[in-house]
C-alpha cells in the first residue's frame, strides 16, 4: 500500500513538473512571438521609409523630366519657325 502511495506521489510530482514545463514553454513562445513582432515592426518602419524615399525620387524624376521635355519642345518649335 505504501508503494502505491509513493507511486501516486511521484506521479503527482511528475504531473506538476510537466504542467510547469508546459507553462514555461508557453511563456517562451509568447516571448519569442513578441520579439518577432518587434522585429517585424522595425522592418515595416524601414520599408515605409524606403517607400517614402522612392516616391520622392520618382516625383523629382518626373519634375526634372517634365522641365527637360518643356525646354526640348520649346527649342524644337523655335527651330521649326526658322
Secondary structure, DSSP 8 states (H G I E B T S, - for coil): -HHHHHHHHHHHHHHHHHHHHHHHHHHHHHHHHHHHHHHHHHHHHHHHHHHHHHHHHHHHHHHHHHHHHHHHHHHHHHHHH-
